Amino acid sequence: MLVVDDDREIHADYDRIFRQDTASVDRLDDLEASLFAGPTSTSRQRAYELLHAHQGVEAIEVVRKKLAEGTRISVAFIDVLMPPGSDGVQTTTKLWAIDPAIQVVICTAYTEFSWKETVARLQRSDGLYLLRKPFDPDQIRAFADTLHTKWKRLCGQGAMGLKHA
């Protein structure tokens, strides 16, 4: 997954959201196994490689670099306003030119563009989602899990022999 935002604190928020306390999860899994006579857990969060970019140009570089390494990015959380560079809509257009399967969540605290205007600028709505800040960590995780699963169905797991992030 890729986080594109000019605010470093937002990046720290995403890191906290996706940091997994593996010791606690392991203890819960062990307890479930003993209570139910075998493994039953679905409590583990999916592990994601979380990549960061602070401007649109940097995001494009990250996606190109990962593709060159044989890895595709499944989901990108992109801020709308990232002065002085490209806005989130421009960045999304450029990312989709590189890999049209990337699922994009536009994240914004402002209403500079309506959903209708955003879709008109991008000329597509499939693979595009909107999330208003401040966001709830559970919403971010739900978007990540759902969109990653959708992406895998669209591309096929390991599509073109590539790994996914």
VOSE-587720 format. One record per residue (C-alpha): residue in three letters; y, x, z. Coordinates in pm, whole numbers, m for minus. Layout:
<nodes>
@aa:ala, y:Y, x:X, z:Z .
...
</nodes>
This chain:
<nodes>
@aa:met, y:0, x:0, z:0 .
@aa:leu, y:354, x:106, z:m64 .
@aa:val, y:660, x:33, z:149 .
@aa:val, y:994, x:68, z:m31 .
@aa:asp, y:1297, x:33, z:196 .
@aa:asp, y:1608, x:239, z:261 .
@aa:asp, y:1589, x:169, z:637 .
@aa:arg, y:1371, x:426, z:814 .
@aa:glu, y:1319, x:191, z:1110 .
@aa:ile, y:1153, x:m62, z:877 .
@aa:his, y:905, x:209, z:776 .
@aa:ala, y:831, x:271, z:1143 .
@aa:asp, y:773, x:m104, z:1186 .
@aa:tyr, y:514, x:m105, z:906 .
@aa:asp, y:346, x:201, z:1059 .
@aa:arg, y:320, x:17, z:1392 .
@aa:ile, y:188, x:m299, z:1225 .
@aa:phe, y:m92, x:m113, z:1049 .
@aa:arg, y:m177, x:138, z:1321 .
@aa:gln, y:m513, x:36, z:1457 .
@aa:asp, y:m621, x:97, z:1814 .
@aa:thr, y:m974, x:199, z:1715 .
@aa:ala, y:m1093, x:258, z:2071 .
@aa:ser, y:m1009, x:m102, z:2169 .
@aa:val, y:m1169, x:m241, z:1854 .
@aa:asp, y:m1483, x:m31, z:1911 .
@aa:arg, y:m1511, x:m162, z:2270 .
@aa:leu, y:m1472, x:m521, z:2146 .
@aa:asp, y:m1736, x:m464, z:1876 .
@aa:asp, y:m1977, x:m320, z:2135 .
@aa:leu, y:m1920, x:m617, z:2367 .
@aa:glu, y:m1978, x:m866, z:2085 .
@aa:ala, y:m2297, x:m687, z:1982 .
@aa:ser, y:m2434, x:m703, z:2337 .
@aa:leu, y:m2341, x:m1070, z:2384 .
@aa:phe, y:m2470, x:m1189, z:2049 .
@aa:ala, y:m2771, x:m957, z:2011 .
@aa:gly, y:m2630, x:m766, z:1718 .
@aa:pro, y:m2313, x:m690, z:1528 .
@aa:thr, y:m2100, x:m996, z:1452 .
@aa:ser, y:m1754, x:m851, z:1446 .
@aa:thr, y:m1492, x:m924, z:1189 .
@aa:ser, y:m1229, x:m799, z:1432 .
@aa:arg, y:m1156, x:m473, z:1251 .
@aa:gln, y:m840, x:m476, z:1050 .
@aa:arg, y:m876, x:m348, z:698 .
@aa:ala, y:m759, x:13, z:686 .
@aa:tyr, y:m489, x:85, z:432 .
@aa:glu, y:m336, x:405, z:308 .
@aa:leu, y:32, x:338, z:374 .
@aa:leu, y:272, x:516, z:139 .
@aa:his, y:649, x:528, z:186 .
@aa:ala, y:951, x:543, z:m45 .
@aa:his, y:1316, x:504, z:55 .
@aa:gln, y:1458, x:426, z:m290 .
@aa:gly, y:1332, x:269, z:m610 .
@aa:val, y:1320, x:599, z:m798 .
@aa:glu, y:1108, x:749, z:m523 .
@aa:ala, y:872, x:447, z:m538 .
@aa:ile, y:821, x:498, z:m910 .
@aa:glu, y:741, x:866, z:m849 .
@aa:val, y:488, x:772, z:m579 .
@aa:val, y:309, x:524, z:m808 .
@aa:arg, y:298, x:771, z:m1098 .
@aa:lys, y:172, x:1051, z:m873 .
@aa:lys, y:m102, x:832, z:m724 .
@aa:leu, y:m212, x:717, z:m1071 .
@aa:ala, y:m230, x:1080, z:m1183 .
@aa:glu, y:m452, x:1145, z:m879 .
@aa:gly, y:m677, x:853, z:m977 .
@aa:thr, y:m549, x:601, z:m721 .
@aa:arg, y:m388, x:263, z:m787 .
@aa:ile, y:m157, x:88, z:m542 .
@aa:ser, y:m259, x:m270, z:m474 .
@aa:val, y:40, x:m404, z:m275 .
@aa:ala, y:405, x:m304, z:m251 .
@aa:phe, y:649, x:m436, z:9 .
@aa:ile, y:992, x:m385, z:m149 .
@aa:asp, y:1335, x:m437, z:6 .
@aa:val, y:1595, x:m604, z:m217 .
@aa:leu, y:1906, x:m406, z:m126 .
@aa:met, y:1868, x:m27, z:m127 .
@aa:pro, y:2210, x:123, z:m195 .
@aa:pro, y:2300, x:333, z:m380 .
@aa:gly, y:1992, x:311, z:m605 .
@aa:ser, y:1798, x:42, z:m787 .
@aa:asp, y:1759, x:m290, z:m613 .
@aa:gly, y:1416, x:m434, z:m535 .
@aa:val, y:1406, x:m646, z:m850 .
@aa:gln, y:1484, x:m348, z:m1076 .
@aa:thr, y:1227, x:m141, z:m889 .
@aa:thr, y:965, x:m413, z:m929 .
@aa:thr, y:1029, x:m429, z:m1305 .
@aa:lys, y:976, x:m54, z:m1335 .
@aa:leu, y:663, x:m56, z:m1115 .
@aa:trp, y:509, x:m338, z:m1319 .
@aa:ala, y:579, x:m139, z:m1638 .
@aa:ile, y:359, x:137, z:m1490 .
@aa:asp, y:92, x:m92, z:m1338 .
@aa:pro, y:131, x:m469, z:m1393 .
@aa:ala, y:m143, x:m550, z:m1140 .
@aa:ile, y:56, x:m435, z:m835 .
@aa:gln, y:113, x:m731, z:m604 .
@aa:val, y:477, x:m725, z:m492 .
@aa:val, y:627, x:m874, z:m177 .
@aa:ile, y:1006, x:m883, z:m202 .
@aa:cys, y:1142, x:m847, z:151 .
@aa:thr, y:1500, x:m940, z:229 .
@aa:ala, y:1727, x:m1057, z:506 .
@aa:tyr, y:1980, x:m1181, z:255 .
@aa:thr, y:1990, x:m1449, z:m6 .
@aa:glu, y:2162, x:m1246, z:m277 .
@aa:phe, y:1919, x:m1391, z:m530 .
@aa:ser, y:1737, x:m1720, z:m509 .
@aa:trp, y:1366, x:m1733, z:m589 .
@aa:lys, y:1453, x:m1893, z:m924 .
@aa:glu, y:1700, x:m1613, z:m1008 .
@aa:thr, y:1453, x:m1345, z:m902 .
@aa:val, y:1177, x:m1490, z:m1120 .
@aa:ala, y:1422, x:m1522, z:m1411 .
@aa:arg, y:1522, x:m1156, z:m1376 .
@aa:leu, y:1158, x:m1043, z:m1360 .
@aa:gln, y:1034, x:m1294, z:m1618 .
@aa:arg, y:717, x:m1355, z:m1421 .
@aa:ser, y:613, x:m1498, z:m1087 .
@aa:asp, y:244, x:m1411, z:m1073 .
@aa:gly, y:195, x:m1120, z:m838 .
@aa:leu, y:537, x:m1179, z:m680 .
@aa:tyr, y:597, x:m1306, z:m327 .
@aa:leu, y:900, x:m1345, z:m103 .
@aa:leu, y:924, x:m1261, z:266 .
@aa:arg, y:1241, x:m1307, z:469 .
@aa:lys, y:1337, x:m1056, z:737 .
@aa:pro, y:1297, x:m1037, z:1026 .
@aa:phe, y:928, x:m1068, z:957 .
@aa:asp, y:638, x:m1131, z:1186 .
@aa:pro, y:370, x:m859, z:1201 .
@aa:asp, y:97, x:m1118, z:1147 .
@aa:gln, y:269, x:m1230, z:826 .
@aa:ile, y:276, x:m873, z:698 .
@aa:arg, y:m94, x:m825, z:777 .
@aa:ala, y:m181, x:m1161, z:617 .
@aa:phe, y:12, x:m1072, z:301 .
@aa:ala, y:m155, x:m730, z:288 .
@aa:asp, y:m508, x:m865, z:330 .
@aa:thr, y:m468, x:m1160, z:96 .
@aa:leu, y:m288, x:m972, z:m179 .
@aa:his, y:m519, x:m671, z:m159 .
@aa:thr, y:m816, x:m908, z:m200 .
@aa:lys, y:m643, x:m1080, z:m494 .
@aa:trp, y:m568, x:m741, z:m650 .
@aa:lys, y:m933, x:m633, z:m617 .
@aa:arg, y:m1044, x:m952, z:m795 .
@aa:leu, y:m790, x:m897, z:m1074 .
@aa:cys, y:m872, x:m530, z:m1125 .
@aa:gly, y:m1228, x:m513, z:m1009 .
@aa:gln, y:m1298, x:m285, z:m716 .
@aa:gly, y:m1280, x:70, z:m842 .
@aa:ala, y:m1138, x:m50, z:m1175 .
@aa:met, y:m1131, x:227, z:m1435 .
@aa:gly, y:m1301, x:454, z:m1184 .
@aa:leu, y:m985, x:463, z:m977 .
@aa:lys, y:m952, x:441, z:m603 .
@aa:his, y:m705, x:200, z:m449 .
@aa:ala, y:m437, x:233, z:m185 .
</nodes>
